[in-house]
């Protein structure tokens, strides 16, 4: 599993990265996303972390989902 993990390939990461984490996620521990975020920032990769306290793996609560899509649009406007 390590070979398939994004953190195992952090040395190759260069693309600006927008991440969204649901803090109630039971599929992927949010701590792994936070670790990846910090690793990207340490490399100098433009990275933004969106944290949704009341969401699980799917960011699907109305307020969270709308915030996510607004941030996604702004991210694409900036980096594309």
N, CA, C and O of each residue as an XYZ file, in Angstrom:
320
protein
N       0.811     -1.184      0.000
C       0.000      0.000      0.000
C       0.861      1.258      0.000
O       0.465      2.286     -0.550
N       2.035      1.176      0.615
C       2.910      2.346      0.667
C       3.236      2.851     -0.736
O       3.236      4.058     -0.974
N       3.510      1.948     -1.655
C       3.871      2.352     -3.016
C       2.736      3.104     -3.718
O       3.007      3.897     -4.620
N       1.505      2.886     -3.342
C       0.348      3.549     -3.949
C      -0.054      4.824     -3.195
O      -0.911      5.578     -3.655
N       0.557      5.053     -2.062
C       0.192      6.185     -1.228
C       0.731      7.500     -1.791
O       1.888      7.550     -2.209
N      -0.077      8.567     -1.812
C       0.410      9.866     -2.295
C       1.630     10.368     -1.529
O       2.502     11.006     -2.120
N       1.709     10.100     -0.251
C       2.837     10.590      0.548
C       4.146      9.922      0.123
O       5.219     10.500      0.296
N       4.063      8.711     -0.430
C       5.271      8.016     -0.889
C       5.871      8.697     -2.112
O       7.040      8.476     -2.427
N       5.092      9.520     -2.804
C       5.543     10.179     -4.031
C       5.593     11.691     -3.881
O       5.551     12.419     -4.873
N       5.681     12.160     -2.657
C       5.656     13.592     -2.381
C       6.799     14.326     -3.083
O       6.675     15.509     -3.398
N       7.891     13.643     -3.323
C       9.037     14.284     -3.994
C       8.709     14.693     -5.430
O       9.381     15.561     -5.987
N       7.692     14.084     -6.037
C       7.310     14.397     -7.418
C       6.201     15.452     -7.493
O       5.887     15.929     -8.583
N       5.614     15.820     -6.375
C       4.469     16.719     -6.359
C       4.902     18.152     -6.677
O       5.789     18.702     -6.025
N       4.262     18.747     -7.689
C       4.556     20.132     -8.067
C       3.286     20.931     -8.359
O       3.314     22.161     -8.318
N       2.195     20.266     -8.648
C       0.956     20.954     -9.043
C       0.306     21.626     -7.848
O       0.260     21.045     -6.764
N      -0.199     22.848     -8.028
C      -0.985     23.472     -6.962
C      -2.112     22.529     -6.555
O      -2.774     21.933     -7.405
N      -2.321     22.402     -5.260
C      -3.227     21.383     -4.745
C      -4.251     21.981     -3.792
O      -3.891     22.630     -2.810
N      -5.520     21.761     -4.083
C      -6.619     22.139     -3.206
C      -7.134     20.862     -2.559
O      -7.476     19.900     -3.247
N      -7.185     20.859     -1.246
C      -7.629     19.678     -0.515
C      -8.850     20.016      0.330
O      -8.941     21.112      0.883
N      -9.782     19.082      0.430
C     -10.956     19.231      1.288
C     -11.049     18.013      2.192
O     -11.018     16.875      1.725
N     -11.161     18.262      3.478
C     -11.244     17.170      4.442
C     -12.516     17.274      5.258
O     -12.847     18.333      5.791
N     -13.220     16.163      5.346
C     -14.328     16.034      6.280
C     -13.759     15.440      7.555
O     -13.199     14.344      7.532
N     -13.893     16.140      8.652
C     -13.266     15.697      9.894
C     -13.960     14.485     10.521
O     -13.439     13.903     11.472
N     -15.111     14.106     10.007
C     -15.794     12.900     10.496
C     -15.626     11.729      9.531
O     -16.381     10.758      9.580
N     -14.633     11.832      8.660
C     -14.363     10.796      7.658
C     -13.899      9.514      8.347
O     -12.967      9.535      9.150
N     -14.562      8.394      8.025
C     -14.143      7.103      8.571
C     -13.444      6.250      7.525
O     -12.934      5.177      7.847
N     -13.411      6.711      6.268
C     -12.696      5.983      5.209
C     -11.208      6.331      5.225
O     -10.344      5.455      5.183
N     -10.938      7.630      5.286
C      -9.556      8.118      5.275
C      -9.387      9.007      6.499
O     -10.057     10.034      6.609
N      -8.503      8.631      7.423
C      -8.330      9.463      8.615
C      -7.914     10.890      8.226
O      -6.951     11.066      7.480
N      -8.626     11.903      8.719
C      -8.263     13.280      8.397
C      -6.802     13.607      8.711
O      -6.207     14.470      8.064
N      -6.235     12.936      9.681
C      -4.833     13.182     10.028
C      -3.913     12.907      8.839
O      -2.878     13.559      8.707
N      -4.267     11.958      7.973
C      -3.448     11.675      6.792
C      -3.503     12.830      5.798
O      -2.489     13.177      5.193
N      -4.673     13.423      5.627
C      -4.798     14.580      4.756
C      -4.022     15.771      5.289
O      -3.379     16.496      4.529
N      -4.085     15.968      6.596
C      -3.349     17.070      7.219
C      -1.854     16.859      7.067
O      -1.117     17.811      6.809
N      -1.399     15.625      7.223
C       0.023     15.305      7.036
C       0.454     15.602      5.596
O       1.522     16.173      5.373
N      -0.363     15.220      4.634
C      -0.043     15.458      3.228
C      -0.010     16.957      2.933
O       0.879     17.434      2.227
N      -0.963     17.689      3.465
C      -1.000     19.142      3.314
C       0.307     19.771      3.804
O       0.907     20.590      3.107
N       0.738     19.388      4.994
C       1.980     19.952      5.552
C       3.202     19.554      4.733
O       4.132     20.345      4.576
N       3.203     18.338      4.215
C       4.324     17.886      3.379
C       4.398     18.702      2.080
O       5.485     19.090      1.652
N       3.253     18.958      1.462
C       3.235     19.773      0.248
C       3.716     21.191      0.541
O       4.522     21.745     -0.206
N       3.222     21.773      1.625
C       3.633     23.134      1.995
C       5.134     23.202      2.281
O       5.795     24.175      1.919
N       5.661     22.180      2.922
C       7.094     22.146      3.227
C       7.928     22.117      1.958
O       9.057     22.607      1.939
N       7.365     21.536      0.886
C       8.050     21.500     -0.414
C       7.882     22.799     -1.193
O       8.532     22.996     -2.220
N       7.020     23.680     -0.714
C       6.761     24.920     -1.415
C       5.695     24.818     -2.493
O       5.558     25.722     -3.317
N       4.937     23.722     -2.495
C       3.849     23.543     -3.456
C       2.670     24.402     -3.002
O       2.261     24.310     -1.844
N       2.111     25.240     -3.889
C       0.928     26.013     -3.505
C      -0.200     25.066     -3.103
O      -0.646     24.241     -3.900
N      -0.645     25.193     -1.878
C      -1.615     24.255     -1.324
C      -2.596     24.986     -0.430
O      -2.219     25.880      0.329
N      -3.859     24.596     -0.527
C      -4.877     25.149      0.359
C      -5.668     23.990      0.935
O      -6.019     23.049      0.224
N      -5.942     24.065      2.217
C      -6.685     23.020      2.911
C      -8.031     23.573      3.370
O      -8.093     24.566      4.095
N      -9.101     22.922      2.940
C     -10.451     23.249      3.392
C     -10.873     22.169      4.392
O     -10.812     20.978      4.088
N     -11.295     22.585      5.565
C     -11.671     21.649      6.622
C     -13.156     21.821      6.927
O     -13.634     22.928      7.172
N     -13.867     20.706      6.906
C     -15.301     20.704      7.180
C     -15.561     19.803      8.381
O     -15.546     18.577      8.272
N     -15.796     20.429      9.516
C     -15.915     19.714     10.801
C     -17.075     18.717     10.825
O     -16.948     17.655     11.433
N     -18.189     19.026     10.187
C     -19.387     18.188     10.287
C     -19.564     17.213      9.131
O     -20.592     16.541      9.049
N     -18.586     17.122      8.238
C     -18.703     16.238      7.077
C     -17.876     14.976      7.257
O     -16.916     14.936      8.027
N     -18.279     13.944      6.521
C     -17.489     12.717      6.479
C     -16.712     12.703      5.166
O     -16.273     13.758      4.709
N     -16.535     11.556      4.559
C     -15.736     11.465      3.332
C     -16.333     12.318      2.210
O     -15.610     12.964      1.452
N     -17.640     12.306      2.121
C     -18.323     13.144      1.124
C     -18.571     14.518      1.749
O     -19.137     14.629      2.837
N     -18.147     15.535      1.057
C     -18.429     16.896      1.512
C     -19.806     17.231      0.925
O     -19.901     17.820     -0.152
N     -20.862     16.855      1.636
C     -22.186     16.948      1.014
C     -23.251     17.669      1.837
O     -24.424     17.662      1.463
N     -22.866     18.287      2.942
C     -23.830     19.147      3.623
C     -23.966     20.430      2.801
O     -22.987     20.888      2.211
N     -25.135     20.999      2.756
C     -25.408     22.119      1.854
C     -24.394     23.242      2.015
O     -23.808     23.680      1.024
N     -24.173     23.714      3.218
C     -23.245     24.835      3.433
C     -21.805     24.435      3.096
O     -21.070     25.220      2.496
N     -21.407     23.248      3.469
C     -20.041     22.784      3.197
C     -19.815     22.594      1.706
O     -18.780     22.992      1.171
N     -20.786     21.983      1.039
C     -20.640     21.730     -0.388
C     -20.588     23.045     -1.172
O     -19.795     23.182     -2.103
N     -21.420     23.995     -0.801
C     -21.380     25.278     -1.516
C     -20.061     25.994     -1.262
O     -19.505     26.592     -2.183
N     -19.547     25.947     -0.037
C     -18.245     26.545      0.256
C     -17.150     25.865     -0.550
O     -16.271     26.529     -1.098
N     -17.204     24.541     -0.621
C     -16.220     23.779     -1.387
C     -16.208     24.208     -2.857
O     -15.140     24.433     -3.426
N     -17.400     24.324     -3.480
C     -17.456     24.671     -4.897
C     -17.042     26.117     -5.148
O     -16.439     26.409     -6.181
N     -17.348     27.013     -4.240
C     -16.875     28.396     -4.378
C     -15.348     28.430     -4.326
O     -14.712     29.093     -5.145
N     -14.762     27.720     -3.367
C     -13.305     27.669     -3.260
C     -12.669     26.985     -4.463
O     -11.590     27.380     -4.904
N     -13.331     25.961     -4.996
C     -12.811     25.274     -6.178
C     -12.774     26.218     -7.374
O     -11.783     26.266     -8.103
N     -13.853     26.965     -7.571
C     -13.888     27.947     -8.667
C     -12.780     28.973     -8.517
O     -12.094     29.283     -9.490
N     -12.593     29.498     -7.331
C     -11.535     30.483     -7.083
C     -10.160     29.868     -7.335
O      -9.268     30.528     -7.869
N      -9.991     28.601     -6.948
C      -8.714     27.914     -7.156
C      -8.405     27.790     -8.643
O      -7.292     28.084     -9.081
N      -9.393     27.353     -9.414
C      -9.192     27.234    -10.871
C      -8.952     28.595    -11.509
O      -8.111     28.720    -12.399
N      -9.675     29.606    -11.069
C      -9.454     30.951    -11.599
C      -8.011     31.398    -11.374
O      -7.422     32.070    -12.221
N      -7.457     31.028    -10.247
C      -6.083     31.443     -9.909
C      -5.018     30.628    -10.638
O      -4.010     31.185    -11.073
N      -5.226     29.312    -10.777
C      -4.152     28.441    -11.269
C      -4.317     27.915    -12.685
O      -3.412     27.255    -13.195
N      -5.451     28.186    -13.343
C      -5.591     27.733    -14.724
C      -5.521     28.906    -15.677
O      -5.619     28.723    -16.891
